[in-house]
Amino acid sequence: MKYFLLAASAILVCYTGFAQFEFASSYTLGVPQKQMASHIQPAHQLMLGGHYRLPVKNHDLWVGVDGGFGIYGIKTINQTFTFRDGSTTKTDVRYSNTVEAINAVIRYQIRTKGRVSPYATAAAGLINLATDIYIEDPSDPLACEALEAKRVFSDNTLALTYGAGLRIKTGDRDKSGSGYEIDFAILNTRGGNIDYTNVRHLGSHQGHSDPNGESKPLNAKFINVNTQEIHEHQVAEIYNSPLRMLQFRLGITMKL
């Protein structure tokens, strides 16, 4: 029993001495590709993650998770709504378009004697695109008013991200390998079909029809203050296409 405990203690000490963790934060610019590029703007994201180096001798193999939140368009437009009796009203419509992501990550980093280490990485996870639309009450007290001041639309898809990057060591490290690294990577994200708001075409959509049948309307309910009649007005267009995005990441990593 004594020798067993000694052996187990030695293994535990070696394992914990080899184990290494890192905390990563980065800014990521996601540039839409192919069909998505015609309808949405680049996405700006803040990404956070935690990774663990696997105990594989002479190799830097890391696994972990990361997630992020960002925007791909915020805009306020003064729109004119025309009603069945021919009357009109103007009000501000605020659009807020967001992107969220959560991924499981694996990275293989090539060891070098210098400060710069290249790596290859892959991630699989879930990406969500959402739109919040806030319709202000018109200044005219006799005009129609929105029943839904805030309307949320969202959709998500599974996605695979892969690419390569560089880690640049900053300063001197202690014996445990703790320290900071600058991280730069170029990544390609591919996912399934997803619905999203056409950010590049926001404004008055009344009477608008898509001749190609590629979009569908996003409507908001209004009520006529005088007649109490409830009706709908189109406030945005929803498109559906495969998720395609090229990402540029710049961040900093703290190794513990």
C-alpha positions in Angstrom: 0.0 0.0 0.0 2.8 2.4 0.9 4.5 1.9 -2.5 1.1 2.3 -4.3 0.5 5.7 -2.5 4.0 6.9 -3.4 3.5 6.0 -7.0 0.1 7.6 -7.2 1.5 10.8 -5.5 4.3 10.9 -8.1 1.9 10.6 -11.0 -0.3 13.3 -9.6 2.6 15.7 -9.1 3.9 15.1 -12.6 0.4 15.5 -14.0 -0.4 18.7 -12.2 3.0 20.1 -13.0 2.4 19.4 -16.7 -1.2 20.7 -16.7 -1.6 24.2 -18.1 -4.6 26.4 -18.5 -5.2 29.7 -20.4 -7.8 32.4 -20.5 -8.3 34.1 -23.9 -10.1 37.3 -24.9 -10.2 38.7 -28.4 -11.9 41.0 -30.9 -13.2 39.2 -34.0 -14.3 40.8 -37.2 -16.7 38.5 -39.2 -17.0 39.4 -42.9 -20.0 37.7 -44.5 -19.4 35.8 -47.7 -21.3 34.7 -50.8 -25.1 35.3 -50.5 -24.9 36.7 -47.0 -22.6 39.5 -48.1 -25.4 41.0 -50.1 -27.7 41.4 -47.1 -25.8 41.9 -43.8 -22.8 44.0 -42.7 -19.6 42.7 -41.0 -20.1 41.5 -37.5 -18.0 42.9 -34.6 -17.7 40.4 -31.7 -16.0 40.1 -28.3 -14.9 36.5 -27.7 -13.9 34.9 -24.4 -12.6 31.4 -23.8 -10.8 29.0 -21.6 -8.5 26.2 -22.8 -6.6 23.3 -21.3 -3.4 21.8 -22.6 -3.7 18.0 -22.9 -0.9 15.9 -21.3 0.6 14.8 -24.6 4.4 14.7 -24.4 6.3 17.0 -26.7 3.1 18.4 -28.3 1.0 21.5 -27.6 -2.5 20.2 -28.0 -5.2 22.4 -26.5 -8.9 21.9 -26.0 -11.6 24.1 -24.5 -14.6 26.3 -25.1 -15.2 29.9 -26.2 -18.2 32.1 -26.7 -18.9 35.6 -27.9 -21.4 38.3 -28.4 -21.5 41.1 -31.0 -23.4 43.2 -33.4 -23.9 43.3 -37.2 -25.9 46.5 -37.5 -27.6 49.1 -35.4 -29.7 51.7 -37.1 -32.6 54.1 -36.5 -34.9 55.1 -39.4 -37.8 57.5 -39.5 -40.4 55.6 -41.4 -43.8 56.6 -42.9 -46.7 54.1 -42.5 -49.7 54.4 -44.8 -53.0 53.1 -43.5 -56.1 51.7 -45.4 -57.9 55.0 -45.3 -55.0 56.8 -47.0 -53.7 58.5 -43.8 -50.1 58.4 -42.8 -48.0 58.6 -39.7 -44.2 58.9 -39.1 -42.3 57.3 -36.3 -38.7 56.1 -35.5 -37.9 52.4 -35.9 -34.7 51.3 -34.2 -33.1 48.1 -35.5 -30.5 46.2 -33.4 -29.0 43.1 -35.0 -26.8 40.8 -32.8 -24.7 37.6 -33.2 -23.9 35.1 -30.5 -21.7 32.0 -30.6 -20.6 29.1 -28.4 -18.0 26.6 -29.5 -15.9 23.6 -28.5 -12.3 24.3 -29.6 -9.2 22.3 -30.4 -5.8 23.8 -31.3 -2.5 22.3 -32.2 0.4 24.8 -31.6 3.8 24.2 -33.2 6.7 24.7 -30.7 9.4 27.0 -31.7 12.5 28.5 -30.1 11.5 32.0 -30.8 8.6 34.2 -29.7 6.3 33.4 -32.6 4.4 30.0 -32.7 2.1 29.1 -35.6 -1.0 27.0 -34.9 -4.0 25.3 -36.6 -7.4 25.3 -35.0 -10.9 24.0 -35.4 -14.2 24.6 -33.6 -17.7 23.3 -33.7 -20.7 25.0 -32.1 -23.9 27.0 -32.4 -24.3 30.5 -33.9 -27.4 32.7 -33.4 -28.4 35.8 -35.4 -31.1 38.0 -33.8 -32.9 41.2 -34.5 -34.6 43.5 -32.0 -37.0 46.1 -33.4 -38.3 48.9 -31.2 -41.1 51.1 -32.7 -41.6 54.4 -31.0 -45.1 55.8 -30.5 -45.9 58.5 -33.1 -45.8 62.1 -32.0 -49.3 62.5 -33.3 -51.7 61.3 -30.5 -54.4 60.4 -33.1 -52.2 58.2 -35.2 -51.8 54.5 -35.1 -49.6 53.1 -32.4 -47.5 49.9 -32.3 -48.8 47.1 -30.2 -45.4 45.5 -29.9 -42.8 48.1 -28.9 -40.1 45.5 -29.1 -40.2 42.6 -31.5 -37.5 39.9 -31.3 -36.6 37.7 -34.3 -33.8 35.1 -34.0 -32.6 31.9 -35.6 -29.6 29.7 -35.1 -27.5 27.0 -36.8 -24.7 24.6 -36.2 -21.4 25.8 -37.6 -17.8 24.6 -38.1 -14.9 27.0 -37.9 -11.3 26.2 -39.0 -8.2 28.2 -39.7 -4.7 29.1 -38.7 -3.0 31.7 -36.6 0.1 33.0 -34.8 0.9 33.3 -31.1 3.4 35.9 -30.1 5.0 35.7 -26.7 5.3 38.9 -24.7 7.9 39.4 -22.0 9.7 36.6 -20.1 8.0 33.6 -18.7 8.5 31.9 -15.4 9.5 28.2 -15.1 5.8 27.2 -15.1 5.3 28.7 -18.5 2.9 31.4 -17.3 2.8 34.6 -19.3 0.9 36.4 -22.0 0.6 35.9 -25.8 -0.8 38.0 -28.6 -3.1 36.0 -30.8 -3.8 36.6 -34.4 -5.9 34.2 -36.6 -7.8 34.0 -39.9 -10.8 31.7 -39.7 -13.4 30.4 -42.0 -16.9 29.6 -40.6 -19.4 27.5 -42.5 -22.9 26.6 -41.2 -26.3 25.5 -42.2 -29.1 27.7 -43.5 -30.2 30.5 -41.2 -32.7 33.3 -41.2 -31.5 36.9 -40.7 -32.7 40.5 -41.2 -31.6 42.2 -44.4 -29.6 45.0 -42.8 -28.6 46.5 -46.1 -32.2 47.3 -47.0 -33.9 49.0 -44.1 -36.6 51.6 -44.5 -40.1 51.8 -45.8 -41.2 48.3 -46.9 -44.9 49.0 -47.6 -45.9 47.6 -50.9 -42.4 46.1 -51.5 -42.3 42.7 -53.0 -39.2 40.6 -53.8 -39.4 39.5 -57.5 -37.1 36.6 -56.9 -39.0 35.3 -53.9 -35.8 35.2 -51.8 -37.1 37.1 -48.8 -40.1 37.0 -46.5 -41.6 40.0 -44.6 -41.2 40.7 -40.9 -44.4 42.5 -39.8 -45.4 44.4 -36.6 -48.9 44.9 -35.3 -50.4 48.4 -35.0 -53.7 49.7 -33.7 -55.7 52.6 -35.0 -56.3 55.0 -32.0 -59.7 56.2 -33.5 -61.2 52.9 -34.8 -59.3 50.4 -32.6 -58.7 48.4 -35.8 -55.6 46.1 -35.6 -53.5 45.8 -38.7 -49.9 44.9 -39.6 -47.1 46.8 -41.3 -43.9 45.4 -42.8 -40.8 46.7 -40.9 -38.0 44.5 -42.3 -37.2 41.6 -44.7 -36.0 38.2 -43.6 -33.6 36.3 -45.8 -32.4 32.6 -45.6 -29.0 31.4 -46.8 -26.1 29.2 -45.7 -24.0 30.7 -43.0 -20.7 31.8 -44.6 -18.3 34.1 -42.8 -14.5 34.9 -42.9 -13.2 35.9 -39.5 -10.2 38.0 -38.5 -9.3 37.6 -34.8 -6.9 39.7 -32.7 -6.6 39.0 -29.0 -4.5 38.3 -25.9 -4.1 35.1 -24.0 -3.0 34.7 -20.3 -1.4 31.3 -19.6 -1.7 30.2 -16.0 
